[in-house]
C-alpha cells in the first residue's frame, strides 16, 4: 500500500464547506494533497440517530511521522470546532489515518492500518475509487476484495464529484 490515506467525515453544519476547509488545512499543515475521492453520503455509523455523513478519502504526501500526522489531524479537528463527547457521535469533522504506506502500527493512540477499514463500506468505496488494487498490509487483500467481502450493507451514495477535487 503506497501513500498516506486519510478519511474525512462530517455530519454537522455546512458539510461541503467542512470537507473543503479540512482539505485546505491538511494541505497547509500536513503536506500536499495528491488525490481526492468523490464525496459520498452515508447514514451514521454506530449511533444512527443523527444526521447523515459526507465522507471523502484523500491521499497526501508528508514528511511527518505517523504520530506527528495524528497530532496535526487532531489539531485540525479541534481548530474546526470538533468536541469529543460521545464515541461515534455527531461531529463537524473527523479525520482518520487509514494507511501510512505499508506501515503497521499498534499503539494506544494510533493503529495503522485503521482497524475499521474492512468493516465499513463508507471507507472502502472511496478507497476502491482511488486504489482498488492496493493491498492491505495486514489482511493481504486488495481494497476491491475487502469491499466485496464487507459485512456492512449500508448504502454509500455519490454526493458530489466536484467538492474538494
N, C-alpha and C positions, 0 to 999 in steps of 0.2 A: 504494500500500500504506500504509494508515494504521494506526499502532500500533507498539508495540515488542514483538516476539515473541521469546520465549526458550524453547529446548528444554531440558527436564530429562531426564536419563537416569541410571539406576543399575542395577548388577547385583551388588552386594556387600551383605552384611548384611541388615538388615530394609529391603527395598526400598521398601515402602509408607511406612514412617516416614521414610526418606531423602527421599522426594518431599515429604512434609508439612513436614519440617524445612527443606528448601530453599525451599519456598514461604513459610514463615514468615519466614525470613531475608531473602528478596527483599523481602517486604512491609516489614520493619523497616529495611533498609539501602538499598534501591534506590528503592522507591516503591510505589504502590498496585497490587495485582494486580487487574486489571479482569475478566478472564475466564480460565478454565482449561478445557482439553480433558479428555475422558475419559483414563484411563490405559490404555496399550496395552503388551502383552507382545510382544517380538520377539527373535529369535535375534541373537547378537552380530554386529557388522559388522566387517570387516577381519580380525581374529583370531577365528576362530569357535569355537575350543576353550576356551570359558569360559561361565559362567552366562548365561542369558537376561537381557535388559534389560527394565525398565519405563521407558516414555517418556511424557512429557506436555508439551504446549505451553501456556505462559501468555502473556497479553497484559498488559503493565504500562504504567503511566504514571509517568514520571520527568522531572525537570529535569536529570538527569545528561547529559553529553556521551557519545557512543559510547565514547570511550576511558575515561572515568571509570566508565561502566557495566561495561566489560570488567574493569577493576581490581576493582570491587566484587564481580563474579561470581567472579573468580579467588580473591578473599579468602574468599568463602563456601565455595568448594570446599575451600580449604586448611583453614579452620576446621572443616569437617565431616570432615576426615581424608583428603582426596584426596592421593595421592602420584603424581606423574607419572614413571613409569619407562619404560613401553612405549607407543608410539603405538597407539591402538585397543585397549589392554589393559583389564583389569578396573578398575572404579572405583566408589567409594562414591557419587560424584555427578559429573555432568558438566553444565555449564551453558553453552549456546551461544547467542549472539545470532544469530538468524535474519534478522530485519528490524529496522530502526530507521526507521520511516516509509518514505519514498521515498529515503532516503539511500543513496548509492553510495560506498563507501569501500574503498580497496585499499592497505593499508599492510602492513608486515612482520608486525605484531602482530594486525591486525584486518581482516577482509574482510567487508563488508556490501553486499548480502545474503550470507549464508553460502554458500560455494562448493558445498557438497554437497547443497543443497536438492533440486534436480531429479533427483538420482540415488538418493535414499534414501526408500523407501516409509515407513519408520518416522517420518520427519519430515513427509512430505506428508499422511499420513492425519489426524493431529491438526490440521494446518494447514487442511485442507479442512473439517474439522468446525467450526472457528472462523471461517474466512473464505474460503469456497470460490471466490468470485468476485474476490477481491483479486488485483491484477496484480503480478507480479514485475517490479521496476523495470528490470532488465537484459534479461531474456528476453522481456518483453512478453506473457506468458501468465498466465492465471489459475492459482490453485493446483489447481483441478479439472482444467484442461488438463495441467498438469505431472504430476499423478498418473496421468492416463490414458496419458501418454506415458512414464512412468517405466520405465527398463530393469530396475529392481530388482523381482524377482518373489517376494521373501521374504514370508512370512506375517506380518501385523500383526493380532494378536488383541486384542479388547476384554478388558481385565483387570478394570477397575472403573470404574463411573460415579460412585462415591462418594468415592474417595480424593482429598483435596485440592480438593474442589469448593466 
